[in-house]
Amino acid sequence: MPITTPNVSRTLPPRDRKESARLKEANANKRQHVSRRQQQAQQAANRLAQRAQDRRAHHSRERVSPSPERDVATAPPPVTDRAASRVATLPGNSRVADASPPAPHLSPRDSTVLPPPTFISAMATTDMDKGKRRREDDQPARTRGQRYRPRAGDYDSIVRKVLSTAQEFIRGYACTDTAFPDAATLHEMGDDAWDEACDELGQDIELTPALRVLLCANVGHLRGELKTKAKLLVASEYGFDDNIEGTDDVEVANRRLAEQLLTRNGFIYRDLDARRGVFGATIIQRLINKTFFQSHVDDAIKRPEFFKPFPPIALCLVMTAIYCAIDEWKTGTRKNNKFTEAMYKPKHMAFVKNLKNLEYESPAALDNLLSRIYDRGCRRAGVADQAEEPLIMAPEDLAAAVSELTN
């Protein structure tokens, strides 16, 4: 299977001048597209901030606080229920409510002036018609200084379905295109994933800044999930000792084992001493199974267009996570290393280079490796064969059915 790297063609770099000029023009168009999307997002955010400011100003002008010193003639007419109070206090309404005393359970706040009808309808309508996203104005109220973190639960079921589908797409892009994207590439990946999800579900929903945060965070979540699971597997697979008693012998043994595994990428071999079974180490398949093939609803099973055969970029990310987990034992005692782009993207690109060299020498060898990984993962998830039986009747079956039912 061909291997891709960020902003690089799946094949070797083109040498033809025309092809090079075409690629430069495509990259320029892509940068313009990203810049235009960023401007549109910023303009939308400015409009939302202006509407919120206008509402606060409207509240300060229209809301009247009850005071015991107010003249009886200027006080709002007493009402018997909350609905009647709202009708009587709306601007422009000349109707006078019943003069009976207010109900005991009503507080003085019930007699305050409410916003005009247009704003009331905007507050009452939190979900837009036909699955449109919630208005950004309808986010949960928060006090000054409190940081708002977008949550999927803030949106209706249709938007959540589009969001979860887009998250599957963006994880697929991270596994097949680039696992450590820069800001512009991540922005473009989010746009593409959202558009694909809307097309698949037949929806036309705008990708707001809050939804973009929820969507693009999945790339970092994928790396974090791999690192967390790799830490547990490395300790159990290779027998690193936590050295609770703090003895020097255990620390020396851990340090030597880590050096042995990291030297010349020894951990990728099934037989470390003989250096046989390259890319066939048990820990690699175990980590892939736990992350992508845990059950039949995981991404690798639901999205075979990304994971069949297993993508080489994802394989390199898995090996990088294992490298990071082993690297924590390099001093003899486990030290928590953050799986950051600055520290481990160069390692990841080195693994990508190794697979590109393998593909250059023998494309069949790489295809066999990736196909075996995918087949083993499907067996682990309980899916023997991803290919489903066709549901459309064959012509001979249809002819037999017509003959049987017409006689």
N, C-alpha and C positions, 0 to 999 in steps of 0.2 A: 504493500500500500504506500503511495507517495507520502512524503512528509512535508509539512508546511512549517514555515517560520514566520514571525511577525513581519508583515509588509514585504514578503518575499514570495515569488512564484513557487508552485509545487515542483517545478523542474529546475535544472541548473540555470543560473542567471543568463539571460539572452545576450548574445554578442552582436546581433544584427543592429545596425544603427536605427532602422525604422522601428524595430521592436522596442529599443531603448527609448526613443522619442515618444512612442505610444504609452509606455509605462509612466514616463514623466508627466505626460498630459493627464493620465488617469489619476496619478497621485495628487496633482494640482487640483483637479476637480473634486477629489475626495476631501482635501483640506478646505476648499470653499464650501462644500456641503456641510462639514462639521461646524465651520464658523457660522454659517447661516442658521443651523439648528441651535447653536449656543445663543445667538442673538435673539432668536424667537423665544427660547426658554427664559432669557433675562427679561424680555419685554413682558411676558406673561407674569413673571414674578413681580415686576413693578406694578402691573395693573392690579394684581391681588392685594399688594400692600396699600395701594391708593384706596381701593374699596374698603379695606379694613379701617383705614384712617378716617374715611368719610363716615363710616358707621359710628365710630367712637365720638366723632364731633356731633353727629345727629343725636346720640344718646345724651350728651351733655347739654344740648339745647332743649330737648323735648321732655326729659324726665323731670318731674317735680317731686321734691321730697316733702312728706307730710310734716307739718309743724303745728303745735298746739296754739301758737299765738296768731295763726292766720284768721282773717275775718271770716265769719260764718257765711257771708254773702259770696265770697270768692271760693269757698271750699267746694269740691266736686259733689254732685248729688249723691246721697246715700243709695245703695243698691242692695238687693237681696241675694244676688249670686254673682259669681265671677263673670259669667257670660254677659249679663246685663251691664256690668261695670265697663267692660271693653267696648260695648256698643255706645254707651253714653259718653265715653271719654275720647273716642276717635275724633281727630280733627275734622271739622266740617259737618259733624253730625249734630243736628239741632234737637234730636229726640231727648226728652227728659225722662229719666227712669222713675220708678215708683219711689215715693218718699218714705217708705217703710224703713226701720232701722236696719243696719247691716247685720248679717248673720254672725253669730259669736265666733265661728271658726275662722273668719276672714281677718287678715292682718291689715294694718294701714297701707302696706305696699300694694294691696289690691286696688286702691283708689288712685294710684299714680297714673300719669298719662302714658299710654303705650305708643310705640312707633307707628308710623303710617301704615296702611294696609299693604303697600307694596313690599315693605320690609318684613311684615309678618308672614306673608306668603313665601318669601325667600327663606325665612327661618324654618317654616313648617315643611318645606320641600327639601329634603336632604338627598334624595336620589333622583337623578334626571331620567327622562323618559327613555325607554328602550335600552336600558343597560348603560346609559351614559355615566361617566364617572361622577362622583360627588364633587360639588363645588369646593374649591379650596377654602372658601369662606366658612364652610360648615365643619371645619376641623374642631376637635374638642377644645373648649375654652381653657386657658391657662393663665396663671398670674404673671405679673411682670417679673422678668428675670428667669422664669422657668423655661428650660430648653425643651422644645417640642421634638419628639422622635416619631417619625411616621411609622404606622403599624398597618398591617394588612387588614386588621379588624376594623379600621376606620372606614372601610369601603364596603359597598354592597356585594352580593354574591357574584354578580356577573363580572365586576371589576376584579374581584379576587381570583376568579377562574382565569381571566386573561392574564393576570399577574403570575399565577403559578405556571401557566403554560409558557409564558415568556421566560420565566426562570429556567425552565427545562432547556429552552433554546440557547440562552446565554451560557449555561453550563456546557452545552454541547459545543458552542463556539470556543469556549476556553479550553476544551479538551482536544479540539481539532485544529485550532488556529494559533492562539497564543495564550499561555497560562499566566503570564505576567504582563498584561497590557498596560500601556501608558494611559494618561487621562483621555487624550483624544481618541485613541483606539477603543477604550472602554465605553466612551460616549457613543461611538458609532456602533459598537456591539449591542448596546442597549436599544438604540433605534431599530436596528435590524431585527433583534429578538422580539421587540414589541410589535413591529409590523407583521412579522411572521405569525405571532400568536393571534393578532386581530384577524388576519386573513384566514387562519385555520378555523377560528370560532365564528367567523362572520360578523364581527363587531367593528365599530368605528369609534374608538375611545382614545382620547388624547393622553399622551404620556406626559404627565405633570412632573415638576421637579421632585415632589415627594415620592411619586411612584418610581421615578428613576433611581432614587436612593435605594428603595427596597429591591429593585431589580438588579442593579449593578453590584450590590453588596454580595450577591451570590458567588461571584468569582473569588472574592476573598474568603468567603465561607467554605468554598470547596478546598482551597489550599489549607485552611485551618483544620478542616475535618481530616484531611490526609495526614497532616502532621500529628494530630492528637492520636489517631489510630496507629500510626507508625511507631510512636513512643512506646505504646503498650506491646506491640508485636516484637520490637527489637529486644526489649528486656526479656521476654519469654523465649524468643527464638534462639538467641545467642548466649543466654545465661549471664547477663551482666548482673553484678551483685550491688545492691544499694549500700552495702558497707555500713550497716547501722552501728557496729561496734567501732568503726573508724580505724581498722587495722591497716598497716602499710602494705601487707601482702595482697590484700583484696584490691586495694587501689592500684597497685602495680599490674595485677592481672587484668583489671578492667582497661587500663591504659594500653597494654599490649594487644588485647583483643580488638580494641577500637582501631589501633594502628594497622593491624593485620587486615581488618575488613575494609578500611578506607584506602589502603595502598593499592594502586592500580585497579581501583573499583572491585576489590575482591568480593564484596557482598553481592554482586550481580551473578555470581557463578553458583551453580547447584553444588559442585564439588570444589570447595575453596582451595584445598591443597593441590589438586591436580589441575585446577583452573579449567574444568570441563562444565558443560551445560551453561553457556553464556546466556544471560538474560532469563535463565530458568530457575533462579533461586526460589525456594519455597515461599520466602517472605514476600516476594514481589506478587505472586499470584494470590496469596492470602490477603494482602492489603487491597488488591484490586477487587477481590470478592467481597470484602467487608464494606467497601465504599460504593461500588457500582453494581454489584450482583447480589445484594443481600436478600432480595425477594423479587417477585415477578413484577412489582410496581416501581422498581428503581429505573433510573434514567437509561441505563444500558439496555434494558429490556423494552422499555416503552419507546425509545428513540433509536432504532437500529440504523437509521440513516446517518447517525453520528458515530455509533459504537460498533458497527459490524463491517469489517473486522475491527478489533480494538484499535483506537487511534494512537499513532506513535507519540504525539505530543502528550497525551494522557499517560502513556507508559513512562515517558521521561519525567513527568511531574511526580509520578509514584516513586521512581528511583531517587529523585531529588529529596522527597520527603523522608525516605529511608536514610539517605545520606545525612540529612539534618538531624534525625533522631540518633544516629550513631555518633555524629559529631559532638553531641552533648556529653558523651562519655570519654572524650579525648583526654581529659585531665585525670581520669581515674574515678572521678565522682561526677554524677550527673549534674550538669548545669543547664538551666533552661535557656535554649537559644530560640529567638524569635524567627519564624519562617518568613523573613522579609525579602523583598525584591532586591534590595541592595546587597544582601549577603549571599543569596542563593540563586538569583537569576543567572549569574555566570556559570554556576554548576549545572543548572538546567540546560543552558545552551550548549554546554559541553556534551551532555547526554544526547541532545538533538543532533549535534555534529557526528557523534558515534553512529547513530542510526542512519544518518544520511550517507555516511561512508559505507555502512553495510548495504544500504540500498544501491549505492553506486556499484559495488562489487557484485552483488547478487540480489536483484529485486525479488526473486522467488524465495530466498532465505528469509527476508523480512516479512513477506506475505505469509509464509508458513508460521512464523513466530506469532504474528498478530492474530492469525486465525485460530491457532491453538489456545491463545489466551482467552479469546472470546468464547470458544466452545467450552472450555473448562468453567468459565464464569456462568454460562447458561445452565450447565449441569448443576452448579452450586445453587443457583436460584430456583431450581426445579423446573426449568424450561428445557426440554430435550431438544427441540428443534424450533427455531424462531419462525420458520415458514409455516403459515397456516393453510389449512385445507381450503380450497376455493369454495365459495358459497354459491356461485353462479352455476346453474345446471349446464352440463355439457349438451351439445346439440343432439346426440343420440338419446340422452336421458329425457330431454324435452320432447322429442318426437315420440318416445314410448309413453310419456305421460299424456300427451294429447290423444294418442290412440286409445289409451286405457279409459280416459275420462269421457270421450265422445261416444263410446260404444255402450 
